[in-house]
Amino acid sequence: MLSANSALRSRNFTALWLGQILSRLGDSIMMVMLPLIVYSLFNSSLTMGYVMALMVIPQVIFLPFTGFLVDRLPRVRLMMVTDTIRLCFLAVLTLLSIYGDLNRMVIYTYAVLAGTMAALFQPAYSAVRAQIFTPDIRNSANALTQMGEQFARLVGPSLGGVIISFTSTAWGFGLDAVTFLISVLSLAVLSRSCPPEQKPDGAADAEGEHLVRKFARELTGGYRELRKHPWLWITILVFAVVNIMFSSYFTILLPWLVKDKLHQPSYIYGLLITANGVGSLLSAFLFGLRRTWHRRGIIAYAGVAVAGLFLVSIVFVGLLPYLVLAMSVNGAMIMLIGLIWESSLQELIPLEFFGRVASLDGMGSIALLPVGYIITGWLTQNIGGTITMASEAILLTIITAGALLIPSIRKFD
């Protein structure tokens, strides 16, 4: 059984969990609102590609270094600073939306700022989870975390679709700002009771060691640790490519499918994202029912290949009930590999390296996304969304199924 009580009895876990659920709710609202705002204002897939690229480029630039900072600075306080900055900018966006002053430059600035803050926040959040999710609560804590996030993704997209359809963008920006405020308050509670953090390797100066050489050694410590585990570094490389297709599909192609091909109202896009969240929620619950899982490499990659097949089928089957089913299956399979990945990181990587490894993981996940977003936007406008959707879904299916031929992936237990 899922030992939820063991995790919830931890004050540190509960503070982090509740604050981040609400923060993810705001993120989920924005995930739906942002593409719809861009299409409404500019009616351009290419502009949406630029927005997503600008959100990712700062992460690609800064992630190689933020892990080093995360392993040296107080992680919880770093999370508080980034959330406070995002809170302030969302308050500004709320006012600009009220007065009708949203334009391309404002949206582009938001994308750059959001990407920069994410480059700082995500490695810190991953390291704090590894620190708080001790072995006695790890499975239940990971499952509850993902269930909470998927609940937010379940409610947020539909709420975002309703907001953009029946109220105004100011409500969405304002609600997201409130969720960041709650996150800051929960992190303030956590900062008072969080256990002391381990110092990174090499924190003490070696006698006679050159400062630049010492900095380079510590900066590359995450790479050296990651290289010890083929399952980890091969998966990062594979998903550096696969994530292009998945992310472009959901942020550029799926909104195009709903609005331009199927001519459905905006809330249908929110409904499909919600269906994705339902599948993820069910998958997280089932994953948490077992204490251990075997053949995790096969389960993870075969699941993603199945998700890819369903994304291919969406191109040819436009019936709404089938789209909901396909999104649910996709969400379940992606959640499954996400949980396997998170638990394997926490098992294999020592805490003192975790910030740097999490940064490499994050950079690998997004490094190619800016180019992918722009190419997807260009292809959608020039060769058509149908061909682009089918091609990207087929390619991600082939890549993930083919990865099972690699022994380190297939034999990971």
Contacts in CASP RR format, 6 or more apart in sequence:
PFRMAT RR
TARGET T0000
AUTHOR 0000-0000-0000
METHOD contacts of the structure
MODEL  1
MLSANSALRSRNFTALWLGQILSRLGDSIMMVMLPLIVYSLFNSSLTMGY
VMALMVIPQVIFLPFTGFLVDRLPRVRLMMVTDTIRLCFLAVLTLLSIYG
DLNRMVIYTYAVLAGTMAALFQPAYSAVRAQIFTPDIRNSANALTQMGEQ
FARLVGPSLGGVIISFTSTAWGFGLDAVTFLISVLSLAVLSRSCPPEQKP
DGAADAEGEHLVRKFARELTGGYRELRKHPWLWITILVFAVVNIMFSSYF
TILLPWLVKDKLHQPSYIYGLLITANGVGSLLSAFLFGLRRTWHRRGIIA
YAGVAVAGLFLVSIVFVGLLPYLVLAMSVNGAMIMLIGLIWESSLQELIP
LEFFGRVASLDGMGSIALLPVGYIITGWLTQNIGGTITMASEAILLTIIT
AGALLIPSIRKFD
1 289 0 8 1.000
2 139 0 8 1.000
2 140 0 8 1.000
2 143 0 8 1.000
2 144 0 8 1.000
2 285 0 8 1.000
2 288 0 8 1.000
2 289 0 8 1.000
3 137 0 8 1.000
3 139 0 8 1.000
3 140 0 8 1.000
4 140 0 8 1.000
4 144 0 8 1.000
6 136 0 8 1.000
6 137 0 8 1.000
6 140 0 8 1.000
7 13 0 8 1.000
7 17 0 8 1.000
7 137 0 8 1.000
7 140 0 8 1.000
7 141 0 8 1.000
7 144 0 8 1.000
8 14 0 8 1.000
8 144 0 8 1.000
10 132 0 8 1.000
10 137 0 8 1.000
10 141 0 8 1.000
11 193 0 8 1.000
12 132 0 8 1.000
12 190 0 8 1.000
12 193 0 8 1.000
12 194 0 8 1.000
12 195 0 8 1.000
13 132 0 8 1.000
13 133 0 8 1.000
13 137 0 8 1.000
13 141 0 8 1.000
15 186 0 8 1.000
15 187 0 8 1.000
15 189 0 8 1.000
15 190 0 8 1.000
15 193 0 8 1.000
16 128 0 8 1.000
16 129 0 8 1.000
16 132 0 8 1.000
16 186 0 8 1.000
16 187 0 8 1.000
16 190 0 8 1.000
17 141 0 8 1.000
17 144 0 8 1.000
17 145 0 8 1.000
17 148 0 8 1.000
18 186 0 8 1.000
19 182 0 8 1.000
19 183 0 8 1.000
19 185 0 8 1.000
19 186 0 8 1.000
19 187 0 8 1.000
20 125 0 8 1.000
20 145 0 8 1.000
20 149 0 8 1.000
20 183 0 8 1.000
20 186 0 8 1.000
21 148 0 8 1.000
21 149 0 8 1.000
21 151 0 8 1.000
21 152 0 8 1.000
22 152 0 8 1.000
22 179 0 8 1.000
22 182 0 8 1.000
22 183 0 8 1.000
23 83 0 8 1.000
23 179 0 8 1.000
23 180 0 8 1.000
23 182 0 8 1.000
23 183 0 8 1.000
24 148 0 8 1.000
24 149 0 8 1.000
24 152 0 8 1.000
24 153 0 8 1.000
25 152 0 8 1.000
25 155 0 8 1.000
25 156 0 8 1.000
25 159 0 8 1.000
25 179 0 8 1.000
26 152 0 8 1.000
26 156 0 8 1.000
26 175 0 8 1.000
26 176 0 8 1.000
26 179 0 8 1.000
26 180 0 8 1.000
27 152 0 8 1.000
27 176 0 8 1.000
27 179 0 8 1.000
28 152 0 8 1.000
28 153 0 8 1.000
28 155 0 8 1.000
28 156 0 8 1.000
28 157 0 8 1.000
28 159 0 8 1.000
28 160 0 8 1.000
28 273 0 8 1.000
29 156 0 8 1.000
29 157 0 8 1.000
29 159 0 8 1.000
29 160 0 8 1.000
29 163 0 8 1.000
29 172 0 8 1.000
29 175 0 8 1.000
29 176 0 8 1.000
30 172 0 8 1.000
30 176 0 8 1.000
31 153 0 8 1.000
31 156 0 8 1.000
31 157 0 8 1.000
31 251 0 8 1.000
31 273 0 8 1.000
32 156 0 8 1.000
32 157 0 8 1.000
32 160 0 8 1.000
32 161 0 8 1.000
32 164 0 8 1.000
32 269 0 8 1.000
32 270 0 8 1.000
32 273 0 8 1.000
33 160 0 8 1.000
33 161 0 8 1.000
33 163 0 8 1.000
33 164 0 8 1.000
33 169 0 8 1.000
33 172 0 8 1.000
34 51 0 8 1.000
34 107 0 8 1.000
35 48 0 8 1.000
35 251 0 8 1.000
35 252 0 8 1.000
35 255 0 8 1.000
35 269 0 8 1.000
36 161 0 8 1.000
36 164 0 8 1.000
36 255 0 8 1.000
36 266 0 8 1.000
36 269 0 8 1.000
37 102 0 8 1.000
37 107 0 8 1.000
37 164 0 8 1.000
37 169 0 8 1.000
38 44 0 8 1.000
38 47 0 8 1.000
38 48 0 8 1.000
38 51 0 8 1.000
38 107 0 8 1.000
39 48 0 8 1.000
39 255 0 8 1.000
39 259 0 8 1.000
40 164 0 8 1.000
41 102 0 8 1.000
41 103 0 8 1.000
41 104 0 8 1.000
41 107 0 8 1.000
42 104 0 8 1.000
44 381 0 8 1.000
45 252 0 8 1.000
45 256 0 8 1.000
45 376 0 8 1.000
45 377 0 8 1.000
45 380 0 8 1.000
45 381 0 8 1.000
46 374 0 8 1.000
46 377 0 8 1.000
46 378 0 8 1.000
46 381 0 8 1.000
47 104 0 8 1.000
48 251 0 8 1.000
48 252 0 8 1.000
48 255 0 8 1.000
48 373 0 8 1.000
48 377 0 8 1.000
49 251 0 8 1.000
49 252 0 8 1.000
49 373 0 8 1.000
49 374 0 8 1.000
49 376 0 8 1.000
49 377 0 8 1.000
50 108 0 8 1.000
50 373 0 8 1.000
50 374 0 8 1.000
51 107 0 8 1.000
51 108 0 8 1.000
51 111 0 8 1.000
52 111 0 8 1.000
52 247 0 8 1.000
52 248 0 8 1.000
52 251 0 8 1.000
52 252 0 8 1.000
52 369 0 8 1.000
52 370 0 8 1.000
52 373 0 8 1.000
53 369 0 8 1.000
53 370 0 8 1.000
53 371 0 8 1.000
53 372 0 8 1.000
53 373 0 8 1.000
53 374 0 8 1.000
54 108 0 8 1.000
54 111 0 8 1.000
54 112 0 8 1.000
54 370 0 8 1.000
55 111 0 8 1.000
55 112 0 8 1.000
55 114 0 8 1.000
55 115 0 8 1.000
55 118 0 8 1.000
56 115 0 8 1.000
56 366 0 8 1.000
56 369 0 8 1.000
56 370 0 8 1.000
56 373 0 8 1.000
57 112 0 8 1.000
57 370 0 8 1.000
58 112 0 8 1.000
58 115 0 8 1.000
58 116 0 8 1.000
58 119 0 8 1.000
59 115 0 8 1.000
59 116 0 8 1.000
59 118 0 8 1.000
59 119 0 8 1.000
59 362 0 8 1.000
59 363 0 8 1.000
59 366 0 8 1.000
60 363 0 8 1.000
60 366 0 8 1.000
60 367 0 8 1.000
60 369 0 8 1.000
60 370 0 8 1.000
61 119 0 8 1.000
62 116 0 8 1.000
62 119 0 8 1.000
62 120 0 8 1.000
63 119 0 8 1.000
63 123 0 8 1.000
63 359 0 8 1.000
63 360 0 8 1.000
63 362 0 8 1.000
63 363 0 8 1.000
63 366 0 8 1.000
64 219 0 8 1.000
64 359 0 8 1.000
64 360 0 8 1.000
64 363 0 8 1.000
65 219 0 8 1.000
65 359 0 8 1.000
66 119 0 8 1.000
66 120 0 8 1.000
66 123 0 8 1.000
66 359 0 8 1.000
67 123 0 8 1.000
67 355 0 8 1.000
67 356 0 8 1.000
67 358 0 8 1.000
67 359 0 8 1.000
68 218 0 8 1.000
68 219 0 8 1.000
68 356 0 8 1.000
68 359 0 8 1.000
69 78 0 8 1.000
69 120 0 8 1.000
70 78 0 8 1.000
70 120 0 8 1.000
70 123 0 8 1.000
70 124 0 8 1.000
70 127 0 8 1.000
70 355 0 8 1.000
70 356 0 8 1.000
70 358 0 8 1.000
70 359 0 8 1.000
71 127 0 8 1.000
71 200 0 8 1.000
71 352 0 8 1.000
71 353 0 8 1.000
71 354 0 8 1.000
71 355 0 8 1.000
71 356 0 8 1.000
72 200 0 8 1.000
72 203 0 8 1.000
74 191 0 8 1.000
74 197 0 8 1.000
75 124 0 8 1.000
75 127 0 8 1.000
75 128 0 8 1.000
75 131 0 8 1.000
75 197 0 8 1.000
76 124 0 8 1.000
76 128 0 8 1.000
76 187 0 8 1.000
76 190 0 8 1.000
76 191 0 8 1.000
76 194 0 8 1.000
77 191 0 8 1.000
78 120 0 8 1.000
78 121 0 8 1.000
78 124 0 8 1.000
79 121 0 8 1.000
79 124 0 8 1.000
79 125 0 8 1.000
79 128 0 8 1.000
79 187 0 8 1.000
80 184 0 8 1.000
80 187 0 8 1.000
80 188 0 8 1.000
80 191 0 8 1.000
81 120 0 8 1.000
82 117 0 8 1.000
82 120 0 8 1.000
82 121 0 8 1.000
82 124 0 8 1.000
83 117 0 8 1.000
83 121 0 8 1.000
83 180 0 8 1.000
83 183 0 8 1.000
83 184 0 8 1.000
83 187 0 8 1.000
84 180 0 8 1.000
84 184 0 8 1.000
85 113 0 8 1.000
85 117 0 8 1.000
86 113 0 8 1.000
86 114 0 8 1.000
86 117 0 8 1.000
86 180 0 8 1.000
87 177 0 8 1.000
87 180 0 8 1.000
87 181 0 8 1.000
87 184 0 8 1.000
89 110 0 8 1.000
89 113 0 8 1.000
90 173 0 8 1.000
90 174 0 8 1.000
90 176 0 8 1.000
90 177 0 8 1.000
90 180 0 8 1.000
91 174 0 8 1.000
91 177 0 8 1.000
93 102 0 8 1.000
93 106 0 8 1.000
93 110 0 8 1.000
93 173 0 8 1.000
93 174 0 8 1.000
94 170 0 8 1.000
94 172 0 8 1.000
94 173 0 8 1.000
94 174 0 8 1.000
94 177 0 8 1.000
96 102 0 8 1.000
96 106 0 8 1.000
97 168 0 8 1.000
97 169 0 8 1.000
97 170 0 8 1.000
97 173 0 8 1.000
98 168 0 8 1.000
98 170 0 8 1.000
102 169 0 8 1.000
122 358 0 8 1.000
122 362 0 8 1.000
123 355 0 8 1.000
123 356 0 8 1.000
123 358 0 8 1.000
123 359 0 8 1.000
123 362 0 8 1.000
124 355 0 8 1.000
126 345 0 8 1.000
126 354 0 8 1.000
126 355 0 8 1.000
126 358 0 8 1.000
126 361 0 8 1.000
127 351 0 8 1.000
127 354 0 8 1.000
127 355 0 8 1.000
127 358 0 8 1.000
128 190 0 8 1.000
128 194 0 8 1.000
129 141 0 8 1.000
129 145 0 8 1.000
129 342 0 8 1.000
129 346 0 8 1.000
130 345 0 8 1.000
130 346 0 8 1.000
130 349 0 8 1.000
130 351 0 8 1.000
130 354 0 8 1.000
131 194 0 8 1.000
131 195 0 8 1.000
131 197 0 8 1.000
131 351 0 8 1.000
131 354 0 8 1.000
132 141 0 8 1.000
132 194 0 8 1.000
132 195 0 8 1.000
133 141 0 8 1.000
133 142 0 8 1.000
133 346 0 8 1.000
138 343 0 8 1.000
138 346 0 8 1.000
139 288 0 8 1.000
139 291 0 8 1.000
139 343 0 8 1.000
140 288 0 8 1.000
142 288 0 8 1.000
142 339 0 8 1.000
142 342 0 8 1.000
142 343 0 8 1.000
142 346 0 8 1.000
143 284 0 8 1.000
143 285 0 8 1.000
143 287 0 8 1.000
143 288 0 8 1.000
143 339 0 8 1.000
146 280 0 8 1.000
146 284 0 8 1.000
146 287 0 8 1.000
146 335 0 8 1.000
146 338 0 8 1.000
146 339 0 8 1.000
146 342 0 8 1.000
147 281 0 8 1.000
147 284 0 8 1.000
147 285 0 8 1.000
148 281 0 8 1.000
150 277 0 8 1.000
150 279 0 8 1.000
150 280 0 8 1.000
150 281 0 8 1.000
150 284 0 8 1.000
150 335 0 8 1.000
151 281 0 8 1.000
153 273 0 8 1.000
153 274 0 8 1.000
153 276 0 8 1.000
153 277 0 8 1.000
153 280 0 8 1.000
154 274 0 8 1.000
154 277 0 8 1.000
154 278 0 8 1.000
154 281 0 8 1.000
155 274 0 8 1.000
156 274 0 8 1.000
157 269 0 8 1.000
157 270 0 8 1.000
157 271 0 8 1.000
157 272 0 8 1.000
157 273 0 8 1.000
157 274 0 8 1.000
158 267 0 8 1.000
158 270 0 8 1.000
158 271 0 8 1.000
158 273 0 8 1.000
158 274 0 8 1.000
160 172 0 8 1.000
160 270 0 8 1.000
161 266 0 8 1.000
161 267 0 8 1.000
161 269 0 8 1.000
161 270 0 8 1.000
162 267 0 8 1.000
163 169 0 8 1.000
163 171 0 8 1.000
163 172 0 8 1.000
163 175 0 8 1.000
164 266 0 8 1.000
165 265 0 8 1.000
165 266 0 8 1.000
165 267 0 8 1.000
197 351 0 8 1.000
198 351 0 8 1.000
198 352 0 8 1.000
199 352 0 8 1.000
200 218 0 8 1.000
200 352 0 8 1.000
200 353 0 8 1.000
200 356 0 8 1.000
201 218 0 8 1.000
201 221 0 8 1.000
201 352 0 8 1.000
201 353 0 8 1.000
202 214 0 8 1.000
202 217 0 8 1.000
202 218 0 8 1.000
205 214 0 8 1.000
206 214 0 8 1.000
219 356 0 8 1.000
221 353 0 8 1.000
221 356 0 8 1.000
222 353 0 8 1.000
222 355 0 8 1.000
222 356 0 8 1.000
222 357 0 8 1.000
222 360 0 8 1.000
223 356 0 8 1.000
223 360 0 8 1.000
225 349 0 8 1.000
225 350 0 8 1.000
225 353 0 8 1.000
225 356 0 8 1.000
225 357 0 8 1.000
226 232 0 8 1.000
226 233 0 8 1.000
226 236 0 8 1.000
226 349 0 8 1.000
226 357 0 8 1.000
226 360 0 8 1.000
227 233 0 8 1.000
229 348 0 8 1.000
229 349 0 8 1.000
230 408 0 8 1.000
231 297 0 8 1.000
231 344 0 8 1.000
231 408 0 8 1.000
231 409 0 8 1.000
231 412 0 8 1.000
232 344 0 8 1.000
232 345 0 8 1.000
232 348 0 8 1.000
232 349 0 8 1.000
232 357 0 8 1.000
232 361 0 8 1.000
234 403 0 8 1.000
234 406 0 8 1.000
234 408 0 8 1.000
234 409 0 8 1.000
235 341 0 8 1.000
235 409 0 8 1.000
236 360 0 8 1.000
236 361 0 8 1.000
236 364 0 8 1.000
236 365 0 8 1.000
237 364 0 8 1.000
238 399 0 8 1.000
238 400 0 8 1.000
238 403 0 8 1.000
239 364 0 8 1.000
239 365 0 8 1.000
240 364 0 8 1.000
240 365 0 8 1.000
240 367 0 8 1.000
240 368 0 8 1.000
241 368 0 8 1.000
241 399 0 8 1.000
242 304 0 8 1.000
242 396 0 8 1.000
242 399 0 8 1.000
242 400 0 8 1.000
243 365 0 8 1.000
243 366 0 8 1.000
243 368 0 8 1.000
243 369 0 8 1.000
244 368 0 8 1.000
244 369 0 8 1.000
244 371 0 8 1.000
244 372 0 8 1.000
244 376 0 8 1.000
244 392 0 8 1.000
245 392 0 8 1.000
245 393 0 8 1.000
245 395 0 8 1.000
245 396 0 8 1.000
246 334 0 8 1.000
246 396 0 8 1.000
247 369 0 8 1.000
247 373 0 8 1.000
248 369 0 8 1.000
248 372 0 8 1.000
248 373 0 8 1.000
248 376 0 8 1.000
248 377 0 8 1.000
248 392 0 8 1.000
249 311 0 8 1.000
249 389 0 8 1.000
249 392 0 8 1.000
249 393 0 8 1.000
250 273 0 8 1.000
250 276 0 8 1.000
251 373 0 8 1.000
252 373 0 8 1.000
252 376 0 8 1.000
252 377 0 8 1.000
252 380 0 8 1.000
253 376 0 8 1.000
253 380 0 8 1.000
253 385 0 8 1.000
253 388 0 8 1.000
253 389 0 8 1.000
253 392 0 8 1.000
254 269 0 8 1.000
254 272 0 8 1.000
255 269 0 8 1.000
256 380 0 8 1.000
256 385 0 8 1.000
257 314 0 8 1.000
257 385 0 8 1.000
257 389 0 8 1.000
258 264 0 8 1.000
258 266 0 8 1.000
258 268 0 8 1.000
258 269 0 8 1.000
258 272 0 8 1.000
259 266 0 8 1.000
259 269 0 8 1.000
261 385 0 8 1.000
261 386 0 8 1.000
262 268 0 8 1.000
262 318 0 8 1.000
264 320 0 8 1.000
268 320 0 8 1.000
271 324 0 8 1.000
272 323 0 8 1.000
272 324 0 8 1.000
272 327 0 8 1.000
273 327 0 8 1.000
275 323 0 8 1.000
275 324 0 8 1.000
275 325 0 8 1.000
275 327 0 8 1.000
275 328 0 8 1.000
276 327 0 8 1.000
276 328 0 8 1.000
276 330 0 8 1.000
276 331 0 8 1.000
277 328 0 8 1.000
277 331 0 8 1.000
278 328 0 8 1.000
279 328 0 8 1.000
279 329 0 8 1.000
279 331 0 8 1.000
279 332 0 8 1.000
279 335 0 8 1.000
280 331 0 8 1.000
280 332 0 8 1.000
280 334 0 8 1.000
280 335 0 8 1.000
281 335 0 8 1.000
282 328 0 8 1.000
282 332 0 8 1.000
283 331 0 8 1.000
283 332 0 8 1.000
283 333 0 8 1.000
283 335 0 8 1.000
283 336 0 8 1.000
283 339 0 8 1.000
284 335 0 8 1.000
284 339 0 8 1.000
287 293 0 8 1.000
287 335 0 8 1.000
287 336 0 8 1.000
287 339 0 8 1.000
293 299 0 8 1.000
293 340 0 8 1.000
294 413 0 8 1.000
295 413 0 8 1.000
296 340 0 8 1.000
296 344 0 8 1.000
296 412 0 8 1.000
296 413 0 8 1.000
297 340 0 8 1.000
297 409 0 8 1.000
297 410 0 8 1.000
297 411 0 8 1.000
297 412 0 8 1.000
297 413 0 8 1.000
298 404 0 8 1.000
298 410 0 8 1.000
299 336 0 8 1.000
299 340 0 8 1.000
300 336 0 8 1.000
300 337 0 8 1.000
300 338 0 8 1.000
300 340 0 8 1.000
300 341 0 8 1.000
301 337 0 8 1.000
301 400 0 8 1.000
301 401 0 8 1.000
301 403 0 8 1.000
301 404 0 8 1.000
301 409 0 8 1.000
302 401 0 8 1.000
302 404 0 8 1.000
303 333 0 8 1.000
303 336 0 8 1.000
303 337 0 8 1.000
303 400 0 8 1.000
304 333 0 8 1.000
304 334 0 8 1.000
304 337 0 8 1.000
304 396 0 8 1.000
304 400 0 8 1.000
305 397 0 8 1.000
305 400 0 8 1.000
305 401 0 8 1.000
305 404 0 8 1.000
306 329 0 8 1.000
306 333 0 8 1.000
307 329 0 8 1.000
307 330 0 8 1.000
307 331 0 8 1.000
307 333 0 8 1.000
307 334 0 8 1.000
308 330 0 8 1.000
308 393 0 8 1.000
308 396 0 8 1.000
308 397 0 8 1.000
308 400 0 8 1.000
309 397 0 8 1.000
310 326 0 8 1.000
310 329 0 8 1.000
310 330 0 8 1.000
311 326 0 8 1.000
311 330 0 8 1.000
311 389 0 8 1.000
311 393 0 8 1.000
311 396 0 8 1.000
311 397 0 8 1.000
312 390 0 8 1.000
312 393 0 8 1.000
312 394 0 8 1.000
312 397 0 8 1.000
313 322 0 8 1.000
313 326 0 8 1.000
314 322 0 8 1.000
314 323 0 8 1.000
314 326 0 8 1.000
314 389 0 8 1.000
314 393 0 8 1.000
315 386 0 8 1.000
315 389 0 8 1.000
315 390 0 8 1.000
315 393 0 8 1.000
316 390 0 8 1.000
317 323 0 8 1.000
317 326 0 8 1.000
344 412 0 8 1.000
345 354 0 8 1.000
345 357 0 8 1.000
345 358 0 8 1.000
345 361 0 8 1.000
349 357 0 8 1.000
376 388 0 8 1.000
376 392 0 8 1.000
377 388 0 8 1.000
379 385 0 8 1.000
379 387 0 8 1.000
379 388 0 8 1.000
380 388 0 8 1.000
403 409 0 8 1.000
404 410 0 8 1.000
END
